[in-house]
Amino acid sequence: MLSEDTVTGVRIREPRNNAAALPPAKKPFLTVHGNVMYDFYYQSNADTPFIEKEIYQHTVQTTLDITVRDQYPLHLTFSTSQSNSSLLRDITGMNFRYSSRDLKNSILQKANAWDAGRQLQWKELDGMKTRLNEKRDSLYRLKSWFSAPSQTQRLIEARERELYGVKDVKMPGLPGKWPLPLKGGLRDHKPKLPVKDSSVQQIAKEYEARKAKIDSLEKEIMVLDQRYGRALAKLGMKKESLSKVLTQQMSTKELTDRLEAMNLPDSVLPRGYKPLLALRSAGIGRTMVDYSELTARHISIIGVQAEFNPSWYFAFGSGAVDYRFRDFVVNTGRSRQYLNIIRGGYGMRDGNNIILSYYTGKKQAYNFNASTDPAISVPDNRIMGVALEGRWQLDRNTYIVGEVAKSSLPQHERVAHQQGMMGSMFTLKEHSNQAYALSASSFIPSTGTRVTGMYKMMGANFQSFSLYASGSSQTGWMVKVDQPFFRQQLTVSASVRKNAFNSIFESASYMSSTVFKSIQATFRRRHWPVVSLGYFPSSQLIKTGEDKFMENMFYTMVGTVSHFYQYRGMSMNTMLSGTRFYNRQADSSFVYFNSTNIVLQHSVFLGRLTLNGSANVASNQDYALYGGDANAYYKVRKWLDVGGGLKYNYQTVYRLRQLGYTANMRVEVPKVGEFMLMADQGFVPGTDRRLVPNKTGRLTYTRIF
């Protein structure tokens, strides 16, 4: 749009507001996208350490991404699983949650579209700025003309000519130069009267004309600069990418202040965005409580939880403890447990802060492996505790987290001291129910080194929802270093730890003094094979009796070489991997204890056809197992894929030769969904160290909408 200034008469183009010219589109109240999935799984024989036959499991799951008024993102997840196996729990759960991260992503998507719509406006604004700079350059050149040495010399020469009466006659071959005959010197010279329009007068007129042009140009620049400032204010106080603001790490208050200063329209920033960005998360149903090392860490509950963190911090969680990540498939029939926790403090959760926590509830911390006989009385497993946590961000790449906590005493200790829960928690002379934790992380940009460490000390009677009581005082620590070499081509990760793992399957009096070590190195270079080598501890869960389990730890070494390449116009991938288990037969029910396993896999990609083949060997001190398989996968149509193959096993000593198969198919039905079918006959360890056939099948239906 062109407008004329009333002072200078200059026509200036202002940025157009294209968004204002278009009528706003009507948006639905709710927009729902997501998927629904049904899965049926069948297995004829279960692998060690559990022995069951004819197992099946049905799973229905749906995930819905709900957007209210095209601005407020919510998530709804529902899942249910049912099985005939005594080892698998029938689990049904639902989760309805909100996250400020989802809101940021939603704003970011709108910001990208909004920024794209502003490109023309910015282009016109940049053109205005270019014209403004050009006029400023012209003004600078005009002002520089007055102070130039050549102009001073010109004025001096013009005055000398006027003084001596010399006409402006140029010398041949010397343009711009005039002879000044002064044979007799100044004393012999008789000045003449100035003539009309002398050189001095002409220069004076030129000076006045240029001064008038400077005054006009200054007024024009002032008006144009005001126009540019007003136009810039409409698009933001400064040309700052909205995407950059949203992705930078800053406090919620700083983020909302910067967004407010950008004068964003309501189509980008929804109403109430300030408290919504401060609400880090909120969930109802099966939700996760993940707060601190000594209170509640990675606990799944059926209840409610929320975190609010503008500049101060407040959080709470309440519900029935559902399961830990590591034991959700084990149906042990444990007693009901519940958790209540409330936290308050000052500072940002991911920055400097100090937070006080109070937790209470019921937890089966002791006698986990005790008999389930109802005649045996179960102790009072109620617990409570307080914790104070602080986080210090030393610089951009280094932070330290410290926490101290004190809990109530177990029931048998409270009875012995004749104290209640609250009284036992605040007894200052009692130290067995205290715990301390310290963790730190640092990144060194110059070398790319990342170092993390943790140290914690737990008294024998300390109780929390993050730790399972062992009945003895424990000290745990961990140090991990990640270091790249050769311009990020080689990455080495190494760690050492002691008592830095938590498992509910350990004996109540268990305390480990073993220091576990692990190291892993990965080499990646363009057009070279990817090489990975690792040595780390592994674990296996073994069922030793009714509702009794044992977890064994042993070391494992794994090496892998993988390469994707072209050969005669064909794409290929080859992978060689080796695994070495450093365990004993007494440590595990795994048939191939203390064994070495080598697998070679090769794939050829021929357009719609993919060919795969592999050979493997597993050997230990007793016998060896050799195997091989070959299969093909073909894309018949866009909506139809089919595949199949054969597998062969040979077991020495017993001289067993076994043949298996695999088959799969994918069918996509328009407006209905996708169906995937799989059938497989493999082999699992059975009695007397013999492999027995194991048939598996799967039917999966998926619909994305």
C-alpha positions as CSV (number, residue, x, y, z in Angstrom):
1,M,0.0,0.0,0.0
2,L,1.4,3.5,-1.0
3,S,0.9,6.5,1.2
4,E,2.1,10.1,0.7
5,D,3.8,12.0,3.5
6,T,2.3,15.5,4.1
7,V,5.7,17.1,4.9
8,T,7.9,15.9,2.0
9,G,5.4,14.6,-0.4
10,V,7.4,11.3,-0.6
11,R,5.4,8.2,-1.4
12,I,6.3,5.3,0.9
13,R,5.1,1.7,0.6
14,E,3.9,0.2,3.9
15,P,3.7,-3.5,4.6
16,R,0.4,-5.1,3.7
17,N,-1.5,-7.1,6.4
18,N,-2.6,-10.0,4.2
19,A,-4.1,-11.9,7.2
20,A,-6.5,-9.0,8.0
21,A,-7.8,-9.1,4.4
22,L,-9.0,-12.7,4.7
23,P,-12.1,-13.6,6.7
24,P,-11.2,-15.9,9.6
25,A,-12.1,-19.6,8.9
26,K,-14.6,-21.2,11.3
27,K,-12.8,-23.8,13.4
28,P,-14.5,-26.8,15.0
29,F,-14.6,-27.0,18.8
30,L,-12.9,-30.4,18.8
31,T,-10.4,-31.9,16.3
32,V,-9.6,-35.6,16.9
33,H,-6.8,-37.6,15.3
34,G,-5.2,-40.8,16.3
35,N,-5.2,-44.5,15.8
36,V,-6.8,-47.7,17.1
37,M,-5.0,-51.1,17.2
38,Y,-6.0,-54.6,18.0
39,D,-3.4,-57.3,18.4
40,F,-3.8,-61.1,18.9
41,Y,-0.7,-63.0,19.9
42,Y,-0.4,-66.8,20.2
43,Q,2.6,-68.9,21.5
44,S,2.6,-72.6,21.8
45,N,5.6,-72.8,24.3
46,A,7.0,-70.1,26.7
47,D,10.7,-69.7,26.9
48,T,12.7,-70.0,30.1
49,P,12.6,-69.3,32.9
50,F,8.8,-69.7,32.7
51,I,7.2,-72.9,31.4
52,E,3.7,-72.6,29.9
53,K,1.9,-73.9,26.8
54,E,-0.8,-72.6,24.5
55,I,-0.6,-68.9,25.5
56,Y,-2.6,-66.2,23.9
57,Q,-3.1,-62.6,24.6
58,H,-5.6,-60.0,23.3
59,T,-4.7,-56.3,23.3
60,V,-6.8,-53.3,22.3
61,Q,-5.2,-49.9,22.3
62,T,-6.2,-46.4,21.1
63,T,-4.4,-43.1,21.2
64,L,-6.3,-39.9,20.5
65,D,-4.7,-36.5,19.9
66,I,-7.5,-34.0,20.8
67,T,-7.3,-30.3,19.9
68,V,-9.8,-27.9,21.5
69,R,-10.6,-24.9,19.2
70,D,-7.5,-25.7,17.2
71,Q,-5.3,-24.3,20.0
72,Y,-5.3,-26.5,23.1
73,P,-3.7,-30.0,22.7
74,L,-4.8,-32.9,24.8
75,H,-4.0,-36.7,24.7
76,L,-6.2,-39.6,25.6
77,T,-4.8,-43.2,25.7
78,F,-6.7,-46.4,26.4
79,S,-5.4,-49.9,26.5
80,T,-6.5,-53.3,27.7
81,S,-4.8,-56.7,27.6
82,Q,-6.2,-60.0,28.5
83,S,-4.5,-63.4,28.5
84,N,-5.0,-67.0,29.6
85,S,-1.5,-67.1,31.0
86,S,-1.0,-67.1,34.8
87,L,2.2,-65.1,34.2
88,L,0.7,-62.2,32.4
89,R,-1.6,-59.7,34.1
90,D,-4.8,-58.6,32.7
91,I,-4.3,-54.9,32.5
92,T,-6.8,-52.2,31.6
93,G,-5.8,-48.5,31.8
94,M,-6.6,-45.1,30.5
95,N,-4.7,-41.8,30.6
96,F,-5.9,-38.3,29.9
97,R,-3.0,-35.8,30.0
98,Y,-1.9,-32.3,29.1
99,S,1.7,-31.2,28.6
100,S,3.1,-27.7,28.1
101,R,5.5,-29.3,25.7
102,D,2.6,-30.3,23.4
103,L,1.3,-26.7,23.7
104,K,4.7,-25.4,22.7
105,N,4.8,-27.7,19.7
106,S,1.3,-26.6,18.7
107,I,2.3,-22.9,18.9
108,L,5.5,-23.7,17.0
109,Q,3.5,-25.2,14.1
110,K,1.3,-22.2,14.0
111,A,4.4,-20.0,14.3
112,N,5.9,-21.6,11.2
113,A,2.8,-20.9,9.2
114,W,2.5,-17.4,10.6
115,D,6.1,-16.7,9.9
116,A,5.6,-17.9,6.3
117,G,2.6,-15.5,6.0
118,R,4.7,-12.6,7.2
119,Q,7.5,-13.2,4.7
120,L,6.0,-10.7,2.2
121,Q,5.5,-8.2,4.9
122,W,9.1,-8.6,6.1
123,K,10.2,-8.4,2.4
124,E,8.4,-5.0,2.0
125,L,9.7,-3.9,5.4
126,D,13.2,-4.8,4.3
127,G,12.7,-2.8,1.1
128,M,11.7,0.2,3.2
129,K,14.8,-0.3,5.3
130,T,16.9,-0.5,2.1
131,R,15.5,2.8,0.9
132,L,16.1,4.4,4.3
133,N,19.7,3.2,4.2
134,E,20.2,4.6,0.7
135,K,18.9,8.0,1.8
136,R,21.2,8.0,4.8
137,D,24.1,7.2,2.5
138,S,23.1,10.1,0.3
139,L,22.9,12.4,3.3
140,Y,26.3,11.2,4.4
141,R,27.8,11.9,1.0
142,L,26.3,15.4,0.9
143,K,27.7,16.3,4.3
144,S,31.1,14.8,3.4
145,W,31.2,17.1,0.3
146,F,31.4,20.2,2.5
147,S,34.4,19.0,4.5
148,A,36.3,17.4,1.6
149,P,39.8,18.9,1.0
150,S,39.1,19.4,-2.7
151,Q,36.2,21.7,-1.9
152,T,38.3,23.8,0.5
153,Q,41.1,24.1,-2.2
154,R,38.5,25.1,-4.8
155,L,37.2,27.9,-2.6
156,I,40.7,29.2,-1.9
157,E,41.6,29.2,-5.6
158,A,38.3,31.0,-6.4
159,R,39.0,33.7,-3.9
160,E,42.6,34.2,-5.2
161,R,41.3,34.6,-8.7
162,E,38.8,37.2,-7.5
163,L,41.6,38.9,-5.7
164,Y,44.0,39.1,-8.7
165,G,41.3,39.5,-11.3
166,V,42.2,36.3,-13.1
167,K,39.6,34.9,-15.3
168,D,38.6,31.2,-15.1
169,V,40.9,30.0,-17.9
170,K,41.9,26.5,-17.7
171,M,45.4,25.4,-18.7
172,P,45.6,22.9,-21.6
173,G,46.0,19.3,-20.4
174,L,45.3,20.3,-16.7
175,P,41.5,20.3,-16.3
176,G,40.3,22.2,-13.3
177,K,43.5,24.1,-12.8
178,W,44.0,27.8,-13.5
179,P,47.3,29.8,-13.9
180,L,48.0,32.3,-11.3
181,P,50.5,34.9,-12.7
182,L,52.2,36.5,-9.8
183,K,55.5,37.7,-11.3
184,G,55.6,40.9,-9.3
185,G,54.3,39.4,-6.2
186,L,51.4,40.7,-4.2
187,R,52.9,44.2,-3.9
188,D,52.8,44.7,-7.7
189,H,49.2,43.4,-8.0
190,K,46.3,45.8,-8.2
191,P,43.1,44.1,-7.3
192,K,40.1,44.7,-9.6
193,L,36.5,45.1,-8.6
194,P,34.6,41.8,-8.4
195,V,32.5,40.9,-11.5
196,K,29.0,39.7,-11.5
197,D,28.6,36.0,-10.7
198,S,32.2,35.4,-9.8
199,S,33.5,31.9,-8.9
200,V,33.1,32.6,-5.2
201,Q,29.5,33.6,-5.7
202,Q,28.8,30.5,-7.8
203,I,30.4,28.3,-5.1
204,A,28.3,30.0,-2.5
205,K,25.1,29.4,-4.4
206,E,26.1,25.7,-4.9
207,Y,26.7,25.5,-1.1
208,E,23.3,26.9,-0.4
209,A,21.6,24.5,-2.8
210,R,23.3,21.5,-1.2
211,K,22.4,22.7,2.3
212,A,18.7,23.0,1.2
213,K,18.9,19.5,-0.2
214,I,20.4,18.2,3.1
215,D,17.6,19.8,5.1
216,S,15.0,18.2,2.8
217,L,16.7,14.8,2.9
218,E,16.9,14.9,6.7
219,K,13.2,15.6,7.0
220,E,12.5,12.8,4.5
221,I,14.7,10.4,6.5
222,M,13.0,11.4,9.8
223,V,9.5,10.7,8.3
224,L,10.6,7.4,6.7
225,D,12.3,6.3,9.9
226,Q,9.1,6.9,11.9
227,R,7.1,4.9,9.3
228,Y,9.6,2.1,9.5
229,G,9.5,2.0,13.3
230,R,5.7,1.8,13.3
231,A,5.7,-0.9,10.7
232,L,8.4,-2.8,12.7
233,A,6.4,-2.5,15.9
234,K,3.4,-4.2,14.2
235,L,5.5,-7.2,13.3
236,G,7.5,-7.3,16.5
237,M,9.9,-5.1,18.4
238,K,12.7,-6.9,16.6
239,K,12.9,-9.4,13.8
240,E,13.2,-12.5,16.0
241,S,12.1,-15.9,14.9
242,L,9.2,-17.1,16.9
243,S,10.4,-20.7,16.4
244,K,13.8,-19.7,18.0
245,V,12.0,-18.2,21.0
246,L,9.9,-21.3,21.6
247,T,12.8,-23.7,21.3
248,Q,15.2,-21.9,23.6
249,Q,15.5,-23.0,27.2
250,M,14.3,-20.3,29.5
251,S,11.9,-19.8,32.4
252,T,8.2,-19.7,31.8
253,K,8.0,-16.0,32.9
254,E,10.8,-15.0,30.5
255,L,9.1,-17.0,27.7
256,T,5.7,-15.4,28.2
257,D,7.3,-11.9,28.4
258,R,9.1,-12.3,25.1
259,L,6.0,-13.8,23.4
260,E,3.9,-10.9,24.7
261,A,6.5,-8.3,23.4
262,M,6.2,-9.8,19.9
263,N,2.5,-8.7,19.6
264,L,1.4,-12.0,18.2
265,P,-2.2,-12.5,17.0
266,D,-4.7,-14.7,18.8
267,S,-4.5,-17.3,16.0
268,V,-0.9,-18.1,17.2
269,L,-1.1,-17.5,21.0
270,P,-4.3,-19.0,22.6
271,R,-6.1,-17.3,25.4
272,G,-4.6,-18.2,28.8
273,Y,-1.3,-19.2,27.3
274,K,0.7,-17.9,30.3
275,P,-0.8,-20.3,32.9
276,L,-0.9,-23.1,30.4
277,L,2.8,-22.8,29.6
278,A,3.5,-22.7,33.3
279,L,1.5,-26.0,33.8
280,R,4.3,-28.5,32.9
281,S,2.0,-31.5,33.0
282,A,-1.2,-32.8,34.3
283,G,-2.7,-36.3,34.0
284,I,-5.7,-38.4,35.1
285,G,-5.9,-42.2,35.1
286,R,-2.7,-44.3,34.6
287,T,-0.1,-41.6,34.9
288,M,3.5,-41.3,35.8
289,V,5.0,-39.7,38.9
290,D,8.7,-38.8,38.4
291,Y,9.9,-36.3,40.9
292,S,13.2,-37.0,42.8
293,E,15.7,-39.7,43.6
294,L,14.6,-40.1,47.3
295,T,10.8,-39.6,47.0
296,A,9.1,-41.0,43.9
297,R,11.0,-41.9,40.7
298,H,9.3,-43.5,37.7
299,I,6.2,-44.7,39.6
300,S,3.1,-45.5,37.7
301,I,-0.1,-44.7,39.5
302,I,-3.8,-44.9,38.8
303,G,-4.9,-41.4,40.0
304,V,-3.9,-37.8,39.3
305,Q,-0.8,-35.7,39.1
306,A,0.2,-32.2,38.1
307,E,3.2,-29.9,38.0
308,F,2.9,-26.1,37.9
309,N,6.1,-24.0,37.5
310,P,5.8,-20.3,36.5
311,S,8.7,-19.0,38.6
312,W,7.7,-20.9,41.8
313,Y,7.1,-24.6,41.8
314,F,4.1,-26.7,43.0
315,A,3.4,-30.4,42.2
316,F,1.2,-33.2,43.6
317,G,0.4,-36.8,42.9
318,S,-2.1,-39.2,44.4
319,G,-3.3,-42.6,43.5
320,A,-2.9,-46.4,43.7
321,V,0.5,-47.7,42.8
322,D,0.0,-49.6,39.5
323,Y,3.3,-51.3,38.7
324,R,7.0,-50.6,38.2
325,F,8.4,-50.8,34.7
326,R,10.4,-53.9,35.4
327,D,7.8,-56.2,36.8
328,F,4.5,-55.4,35.0
329,V,4.4,-58.8,33.3
330,V,4.8,-60.7,36.6
331,N,1.5,-61.5,38.2
332,T,2.5,-61.8,41.9
333,G,-0.7,-60.8,43.6
334,R,0.9,-58.2,45.8
335,S,-1.1,-56.2,48.3
336,R,-2.6,-52.9,47.3
337,Q,-0.3,-49.8,47.6
338,Y,-1.0,-46.1,47.2
339,L,1.0,-42.9,47.0
340,N,0.3,-39.3,48.0
341,I,3.0,-36.7,47.5
342,I,3.0,-32.9,47.5
343,R,5.9,-30.6,46.5
344,G,6.5,-26.9,46.7
345,G,9.5,-24.6,46.2
346,Y,11.0,-21.8,44.2
347,G,12.8,-21.8,40.8
348,M,12.5,-23.7,37.6
349,R,12.4,-27.4,37.6
350,D,15.1,-27.6,34.8
351,G,17.1,-24.7,36.3
352,N,18.1,-23.4,39.7
353,N,15.5,-24.5,42.3
354,I,14.9,-25.6,45.9
355,I,11.9,-27.9,46.5
356,L,10.5,-29.4,49.7
357,S,8.5,-32.7,49.3
358,Y,6.2,-34.5,51.7
359,Y,5.1,-38.1,50.8
360,T,2.9,-40.7,52.5
361,G,1.1,-43.8,51.5
362,K,1.3,-47.6,51.7
363,K,4.0,-49.6,50.2
364,Q,5.0,-53.2,50.5
365,A,8.6,-52.4,51.3
366,Y,9.3,-55.5,53.4
367,N,8.5,-59.2,53.3
368,F,8.0,-59.1,49.6
369,N,9.0,-62.8,49.3
370,A,7.0,-63.8,52.4
371,S,4.3,-66.4,52.2
372,T,0.9,-65.3,50.8
373,D,-0.9,-67.4,53.4
374,P,-3.7,-65.2,54.7
375,A,-3.2,-66.7,58.2
376,I,0.1,-64.9,58.4
377,S,-0.4,-61.3,59.5
378,V,0.9,-58.7,57.2
379,P,2.8,-55.8,58.8
380,D,1.7,-52.2,58.6
381,N,3.4,-51.0,55.5
382,R,2.4,-47.3,55.7
383,I,5.2,-44.9,55.2
384,M,5.8,-41.1,55.2
385,G,8.7,-38.9,54.7
386,V,10.0,-35.4,53.9
387,A,12.8,-34.4,51.5
388,L,14.6,-31.2,50.5
389,E,16.0,-31.0,47.0
390,G,18.1,-28.3,45.4
391,R,19.4,-27.9,41.9
392,W,22.2,-25.5,41.0
393,Q,22.9,-24.7,37.3
394,L,26.6,-23.7,37.5
395,D,26.8,-22.7,33.9
396,R,25.1,-23.6,30.6
397,N,26.6,-27.1,30.6
398,T,27.0,-28.0,34.2
399,Y,24.5,-28.6,37.1
400,I,24.4,-30.3,40.5
401,V,21.4,-31.8,42.3
402,G,21.5,-32.5,46.0
403,E,18.8,-34.0,48.2
404,V,18.3,-35.0,51.8
405,A,15.4,-37.0,53.1
406,K,14.1,-38.5,56.4
407,S,11.3,-41.1,56.6
408,S,9.2,-42.8,59.2
409,L,10.6,-45.9,60.8
410,P,9.3,-49.4,59.8
411,Q,6.6,-50.9,62.0
412,H,8.9,-53.2,64.0
413,E,11.1,-50.2,64.8
414,R,8.2,-48.0,65.8
415,V,6.9,-50.7,68.1
416,A,10.3,-51.1,69.7
417,H,10.6,-47.4,70.3
418,Q,6.9,-47.0,71.1
419,Q,6.5,-44.2,68.5
420,G,4.0,-43.3,65.9
421,M,4.7,-42.6,62.2
422,M,5.0,-38.8,62.5
423,G,7.0,-39.0,65.8
424,S,9.5,-41.5,64.4
425,M,10.0,-39.3,61.3
426,F,10.9,-36.2,63.4
427,T,13.1,-37.9,66.0
428,L,16.3,-35.9,65.6
429,K,18.5,-38.4,67.4
430,E,17.5,-41.2,65.0
431,H,19.7,-41.4,61.9
432,S,18.9,-44.8,60.5
433,N,15.9,-43.4,58.6
434,Q,17.8,-40.8,56.7
435,A,19.1,-40.7,53.2
436,Y,21.3,-38.4,51.1
437,A,21.7,-38.2,47.3
438,L,24.0,-36.1,45.1
439,S,24.2,-36.1,41.3
440,A,26.0,-34.0,38.8
441,S,26.3,-33.6,35.0
442,S,28.7,-31.6,32.9
443,F,29.4,-31.2,29.3
444,I,32.8,-29.8,27.9
445,P,32.1,-28.3,24.5
446,S,35.8,-28.0,23.5
447,T,36.3,-31.8,23.8
448,G,32.7,-33.0,23.5
449,T,33.1,-34.8,26.8
450,R,30.0,-35.5,28.9
451,V,30.4,-36.7,32.5
452,T,27.6,-37.7,34.9
453,G,27.8,-39.0,38.4
454,M,25.6,-40.0,41.3
455,Y,26.2,-40.8,45.0
456,K,23.6,-41.8,47.5
457,M,23.5,-43.1,51.1
458,M,20.5,-44.8,52.6
459,G,20.0,-45.7,56.2
460,A,18.8,-49.2,57.1
461,N,15.3,-48.0,58.0
462,F,14.9,-45.4,55.3
463,Q,11.7,-45.8,53.2
464,S,10.5,-44.1,50.0
465,F,8.7,-45.0,46.8
466,S,11.9,-44.7,44.7
467,L,13.8,-47.3,46.7
468,Y,13.1,-50.8,48.0
469,A,14.3,-51.2,51.5
470,S,17.0,-53.8,52.0
471,G,17.0,-53.9,55.8
472,S,20.6,-52.7,55.9
473,S,22.5,-49.5,55.3
474,Q,23.6,-49.1,51.7
475,T,25.8,-46.8,49.7
476,G,25.5,-46.5,46.0
477,W,27.4,-44.5,43.4
478,M,27.8,-44.3,39.7
479,V,30.2,-42.5,37.3
480,K,29.7,-42.4,33.5
481,V,31.8,-40.7,30.8
482,D,30.9,-40.2,27.1
483,Q,33.8,-39.1,24.9
484,P,33.9,-38.7,21.2
485,F,37.2,-39.0,19.2
486,F,38.3,-38.3,15.6
487,R,35.7,-35.6,14.9
488,Q,32.7,-37.5,16.4
489,Q,33.5,-40.6,14.4
490,L,34.4,-42.7,17.4
491,T,32.3,-42.5,20.6
492,V,33.3,-44.3,23.8
493,S,31.0,-44.6,26.8
494,A,32.3,-46.1,30.0
495,S,30.8,-46.3,33.5
496,V,31.3,-47.9,36.9
497,R,28.6,-48.3,39.5
498,K,27.9,-49.9,42.8
499,N,24.3,-50.5,44.2
500,A,23.0,-48.1,41.5
501,F,20.2,-50.4,40.5
502,N,16.9,-51.1,42.2
503,S,15.0,-54.3,42.0
504,I,12.1,-55.6,44.0
505,F,13.2,-59.2,43.4
506,E,16.3,-59.1,45.6
507,S,16.3,-60.7,49.0
508,A,15.4,-58.4,51.8
509,S,18.8,-58.7,53.4
510,Y,20.6,-58.2,50.1
511,M,23.5,-55.7,50.0
512,S,26.0,-55.8,47.1
513,S,29.6,-54.8,47.4
514,T,30.3,-55.6,43.7
515,V,31.4,-52.8,41.5
516,F,29.9,-53.2,38.0
517,K,31.9,-51.9,35.0
518,S,30.7,-51.3,31.5
519,I,32.2,-49.9,28.3
520,Q,30.9,-49.4,24.8
521,A,32.6,-48.0,21.7
522,T,31.0,-47.1,18.4
523,F,32.8,-46.1,15.2
524,R,30.9,-44.4,12.4
525,R,32.5,-42.9,9.2
526,R,30.8,-42.1,5.9
527,H,31.0,-45.0,3.4
528,W,32.6,-47.2,6.1
529,P,31.1,-50.1,8.1
530,V,29.6,-49.2,11.5
531,V,31.5,-51.0,14.3
532,S,30.2,-51.3,17.8
533,L,31.8,-53.2,20.8
534,G,30.4,-53.3,24.3
535,Y,31.1,-55.0,27.6
536,F,28.4,-54.6,30.3
537,P,26.4,-56.4,33.0
538,S,23.2,-58.1,32.1
539,S,20.4,-59.6,34.3
540,Q,18.0,-62.5,34.1
541,L,14.8,-63.0,36.1
542,I,14.3,-66.5,37.4
543,K,11.2,-67.9,39.2
544,T,12.3,-69.9,42.2
545,G,8.9,-70.7,43.7
546,E,5.4,-69.5,44.2
547,D,5.5,-65.7,43.9
548,K,9.3,-65.8,44.6
549,F,11.8,-64.6,42.0
550,M,15.5,-64.1,41.8
551,E,17.5,-61.8,39.5
552,N,21.0,-62.9,38.5
553,M,23.6,-60.5,37.2
554,F,26.4,-61.5,34.8
555,Y,28.6,-59.8,32.2
556,T,28.0,-59.9,28.5
557,M,30.2,-58.8,25.6
558,V,28.6,-57.8,22.3
559,G,30.3,-56.8,19.1
560,T,28.6,-55.7,15.8
561,V,29.8,-54.8,12.3
562,S,27.2,-53.4,9.9
563,H,27.6,-52.0,6.4
564,F,25.1,-50.6,3.9
565,Y,26.5,-50.4,0.4
566,Q,25.9,-50.6,-3.4
567,Y,27.1,-53.5,-5.6
568,R,26.4,-53.5,-9.3
569,G,23.4,-51.2,-8.9
570,M,21.9,-53.3,-6.0
571,S,21.6,-52.0,-2.5
572,M,22.8,-54.4,0.2
573,N,23.3,-54.6,3.9
574,T,25.6,-57.0,5.8
575,M,25.8,-57.4,9.5
576,L,28.1,-59.6,11.6
577,S,27.4,-59.8,15.4
578,G,28.9,-61.7,18.2
579,T,27.7,-62.2,21.8
580,R,29.6,-63.8,24.7
581,F,27.7,-64.6,28.0
582,Y,30.0,-64.8,31.1
583,N,27.6,-66.8,33.3
584,R,27.4,-70.2,34.9
585,Q,24.6,-72.8,34.7
586,A,23.9,-72.2,38.4
587,D,23.3,-68.5,37.6
588,S,20.7,-69.0,35.0
589,S,18.1,-71.4,33.6
590,F,19.3,-70.3,30.1
591,V,20.4,-73.4,28.2
592,Y,23.3,-71.7,26.5
593,F,25.1,-70.5,29.7
594,N,28.7,-69.3,29.2
595,S,28.2,-69.5,25.5
596,T,29.5,-67.7,22.4
597,N,27.0,-66.7,19.7
598,I,27.9,-65.5,16.2
599,V,25.3,-64.3,13.7
600,L,25.8,-63.3,10.0
601,Q,23.0,-61.5,8.2
602,H,22.8,-60.3,4.7
603,S,20.0,-58.4,2.8
604,V,19.6,-57.5,-0.8
605,F,17.1,-54.8,-1.9
606,L,15.8,-55.3,-5.5
607,G,13.1,-52.7,-5.8
608,R,9.9,-54.4,-4.7
609,L,11.7,-57.6,-3.7
610,T,13.8,-57.9,-0.5
611,L,15.9,-61.0,0.1
612,N,17.3,-61.9,3.6
613,G,19.5,-64.6,4.7
614,S,21.4,-65.4,7.9
615,A,23.7,-68.0,9.5
616,N,24.3,-68.4,13.2
617,V,26.2,-70.6,15.7
618,A,25.9,-70.8,19.5
619,S,28.3,-73.0,21.4
620,N,29.3,-73.6,25.0
621,Q,31.3,-76.3,26.9
622,D,28.5,-78.9,26.3
623,Y,27.5,-78.7,22.7
624,A,26.9,-76.3,19.7
625,L,23.9,-75.2,17.8
626,Y,24.1,-74.3,14.2
627,G,21.3,-72.5,12.3
628,G,20.4,-70.7,9.1
629,D,17.4,-69.1,7.5
630,A,16.4,-67.5,4.3
631,N,13.3,-65.4,3.5
632,A,11.9,-63.1,0.9
633,Y,9.6,-60.1,1.1
634,Y,7.7,-58.8,-2.0
635,K,5.6,-55.7,-2.4
636,V,2.9,-57.0,-4.8
637,R,0.8,-53.9,-4.8
638,K,0.7,-50.7,-2.9
639,W,-1.8,-52.3,-0.6
640,L,-0.4,-55.8,-0.5
641,D,2.9,-57.2,0.8
642,V,3.7,-60.9,1.2
643,G,6.7,-62.8,2.6
644,G,8.0,-66.2,3.7
645,G,11.0,-68.3,4.4
646,L,12.6,-71.4,5.9
647,K,14.8,-71.9,8.9
648,Y,17.1,-74.8,9.8
649,N,18.7,-75.8,13.2
650,Y,21.3,-78.5,13.9
651,Q,22.2,-79.4,17.5
652,T,25.3,-81.4,18.1
653,V,25.6,-84.2,20.7
654,Y,21.9,-85.0,20.3
655,R,22.3,-84.7,16.5
656,L,18.9,-83.0,16.2
657,R,18.0,-81.5,12.8
658,Q,14.9,-79.3,12.8
659,L,13.2,-77.4,10.1
660,G,11.0,-74.3,10.7
661,Y,9.2,-71.7,8.7
662,T,8.0,-68.1,8.7
663,A,5.3,-66.3,6.8
664,N,3.9,-62.8,6.9
665,M,1.5,-60.6,5.0
666,R,0.3,-57.0,5.0
667,V,-3.1,-55.9,3.5
668,E,-4.2,-52.3,3.5
669,V,-8.0,-51.9,2.9
670,P,-9.0,-48.3,2.0
671,K,-11.1,-46.6,4.6
672,V,-10.9,-49.7,6.8
673,G,-7.3,-50.0,8.0
674,E,-4.3,-52.2,7.8
675,F,-4.1,-55.9,8.6
676,M,-0.8,-57.7,9.4
677,L,-0.5,-61.5,9.8
678,M,2.5,-63.5,11.0
679,A,3.1,-67.2,11.5
680,D,6.3,-68.7,12.7
681,Q,7.6,-72.0,13.8
682,G,10.8,-71.7,15.7
683,F,12.5,-73.5,18.6
684,V,13.0,-72.8,22.3
685,P,14.9,-74.6,25.0
686,G,13.1,-77.5,26.6
687,T,13.9,-80.2,29.0
688,D,17.2,-82.1,28.9
689,R,18.7,-79.2,27.0
690,R,16.8,-80.1,23.8
691,L,15.1,-77.6,21.6
692,V,11.4,-78.1,21.2
693,P,9.2,-76.6,18.5
694,N,7.5,-73.3,19.3
695,K,4.7,-71.9,17.1
696,T,3.8,-68.3,17.3
697,G,1.2,-66.3,15.4
698,R,0.1,-62.7,15.4
699,L,-2.8,-60.8,13.9
700,T,-2.7,-57.0,14.1
701,Y,-5.2,-54.5,12.9
702,T,-4.4,-50.8,12.8
703,R,-6.4,-47.8,11.7
704,I,-5.0,-44.3,11.6
705,F,-7.4,-41.3,11.3
